[in-house]
Amino acid sequence: MRRSTLLGLRFSIVALSVLGSFASADALVRIHVDLSTQRMQVDSDDGSYSWPVSTARSGYVTPDGTFAPQSLQRMHYSHKYHMSPMPYSIFFRGGFAIHGTYETAYLGHPVSHGCVRLAPANAAILFRMVKAEGATITITGSPPRTPIYARGRERGYARAAYARPRSSNYGFGFFAPPRQQESGGRGWQSDPFW
């Protein structure tokens, strides 16, 4: 009788662990990043969220596909990009991560080197959910055309050039808008793309 009780107890423990693993599989946070709209949709037991993101700018790539988190770091500093802070990093493929950024003015536009950037408060919420539940990360779409910024030599201001197809008449694969002289010579102050 004692042996049957032990076998029953072992069976119960195995059954509970199997059921627990199925329950945790359903509790995964579903993260969908749409490169076309520069938005992230998050669905979890805590609720649904839709946040603006920044993905890879022209010349860089944010990988598409389905991924699982590889590691989570509360604060990471990029060794590749001048020790740039990456709060609430969720690494999903090699050096690619979803992380917070302090450059929130650029959210909604592709400006990163390949990572998916979020506002720090949203990154903290996502980090907490993924740490508790795990996640599935899906990245789809194609990024919109983005400006390529070049530094002006005379005045130290930024100027934008937009990516163009190689078949254009410009021959360089990009087009820089012509400079316009404004009164006082300070057109760069009124136009950020001057």
C-alpha positions in Angstrom: 0.0 0.0 0.0 2.8 2.4 0.8 4.4 1.7 -2.7 1.2 2.5 -4.5 0.9 5.7 -2.6 4.4 6.7 -3.7 3.6 5.8 -7.3 0.4 7.8 -7.1 2.3 10.8 -5.7 5.0 10.6 -8.4 2.3 10.4 -11.0 0.6 13.5 -9.6 3.8 15.4 -9.5 4.6 14.5 -13.2 1.0 15.4 -14.2 1.2 18.8 -12.5 4.6 19.6 -14.0 3.2 18.7 -17.5 0.1 20.8 -17.0 2.2 23.6 -15.6 4.4 23.6 -18.7 1.3 23.8 -20.9 0.0 26.7 -18.8 3.3 28.6 -19.1 3.4 28.0 -22.9 0.0 29.8 -23.2 1.3 32.7 -21.0 3.9 33.8 -23.5 4.0 37.5 -24.3 3.3 37.9 -28.1 5.4 40.8 -29.5 4.8 41.9 -33.1 7.0 44.5 -34.7 5.8 46.0 -38.0 8.7 47.6 -39.8 6.3 49.3 -42.3 4.4 51.2 -39.7 7.2 51.4 -37.1 4.9 50.1 -34.4 5.0 47.3 -31.9 1.9 45.3 -30.8 2.2 43.5 -27.5 -0.4 41.0 -26.2 -0.1 39.3 -22.8 -2.1 38.3 -19.8 -1.5 41.9 -18.5 -3.2 43.4 -21.5 -2.6 44.7 -25.0 -0.3 47.6 -26.0 0.6 49.4 -29.1 3.8 51.5 -29.1 5.9 53.4 -31.6 9.3 52.0 -32.2 12.5 52.9 -34.2 14.1 50.2 -36.3 17.1 50.1 -38.6 17.8 53.2 -40.7 19.0 53.1 -44.3 22.1 51.1 -44.6 21.3 48.8 -41.6 18.9 45.9 -41.1 16.5 44.8 -38.5 16.1 41.1 -39.0 12.7 39.8 -39.8 11.3 36.4 -38.7 10.1 34.8 -35.4 12.4 34.8 -32.4 12.6 33.9 -28.7 14.4 36.0 -26.2 18.0 34.9 -25.7 18.9 37.1 -22.7 17.5 40.0 -20.7 19.7 42.7 -19.3 18.3 45.5 -17.1 21.1 47.9 -18.4 23.4 47.1 -21.2 26.1 49.3 -22.8 26.8 48.8 -26.5 30.5 47.9 -27.0 30.0 48.3 -30.7 28.4 51.8 -30.6 30.5 53.9 -28.2 29.0 52.5 -25.0 25.5 53.7 -25.8 23.1 52.9 -23.0 20.4 50.2 -23.8 18.1 50.1 -20.8 15.7 47.1 -20.5 17.4 45.1 -23.2 15.7 41.9 -24.6 18.3 40.3 -26.9 16.6 38.1 -29.5 19.3 37.4 -32.2 23.0 37.9 -31.6 23.6 41.6 -30.9 20.0 42.6 -31.9 17.7 43.6 -29.0 14.5 45.4 -28.1 15.5 48.1 -25.7 14.7 51.5 -24.4 16.1 54.7 -25.9 16.4 58.2 -24.5 16.0 59.6 -28.1 12.2 59.4 -27.9 11.7 62.2 -30.5 12.7 59.7 -33.2 10.3 57.0 -32.2 8.1 56.1 -35.2 11.0 56.6 -37.6 13.7 54.1 -38.6 16.9 55.5 -37.1 18.7 52.7 -35.3 21.6 50.4 -36.3 19.2 47.4 -36.3 17.8 47.2 -32.8 14.2 47.9 -32.0 14.0 51.0 -29.8 11.2 51.9 -27.4 10.4 54.7 -25.0 12.1 53.8 -21.6 8.8 53.5 -19.7 7.4 51.1 -22.4 10.6 49.1 -22.5 10.4 48.7 -18.7 6.8 47.4 -18.9 7.8 44.9 -21.7 10.9 43.8 -19.9 8.9 43.0 -16.8 6.3 41.0 -18.8 8.9 39.0 -20.8 10.9 38.3 -17.6 7.7 36.9 -15.9 6.1 35.1 -18.9 8.6 34.6 -21.7 7.9 35.8 -25.2 7.6 35.2 -28.9 8.9 38.0 -31.0 7.7 38.4 -34.6 9.2 41.0 -37.0 7.5 41.6 -40.3 7.2 44.2 -43.1 9.6 46.4 -44.9 11.0 49.7 -43.6 9.8 52.9 -45.1 12.2 55.1 -47.1 14.4 57.0 -44.6 16.6 60.1 -44.9 20.3 59.6 -44.8 21.8 62.4 -42.7 25.1 64.0 -43.7 26.9 66.7 -41.7 27.4 70.0 -43.4 31.0 71.1 -43.4 30.7 74.9 -43.2 28.2 75.3 -40.4 28.1 71.9 -38.6 24.4 71.3 -39.3 22.6 68.2 -40.5 21.2 67.8 -44.0 19.1 65.0 -45.3 19.4 63.0 -48.5 16.8 60.4 -49.4 17.5 57.0 -50.7 16.7 56.6 -54.4 16.8 53.6 -56.7 20.1 53.1 -58.5 18.4 53.7 -61.8 17.8 57.4 -61.0 19.4 60.1 -63.1 21.5 61.2 -60.1 23.9 58.2 -60.5 24.9 58.1 -56.8 21.9 56.1 -55.5 20.8 59.1 -53.4 19.5 62.6 -53.9 20.5 65.6 -51.7 18.0 68.4 -51.9 19.5 71.7 -53.1 20.5 74.3 -50.5 18.2 77.3 -50.3 19.6 80.5 -49.0 17.2 82.3 -46.6 17.5 85.8 -45.4 20.2 86.1 -42.7 21.9 82.8 -43.9 20.3 80.8 -41.1 18.0 78.5 -43.0 19.2 75.5 -41.0 17.5 76.9 -37.9 14.0 77.0 -39.4 14.4 73.7 -41.4 15.9 70.7 -39.6 16.5 69.0 -43.1 18.4 72.1 -44.4 
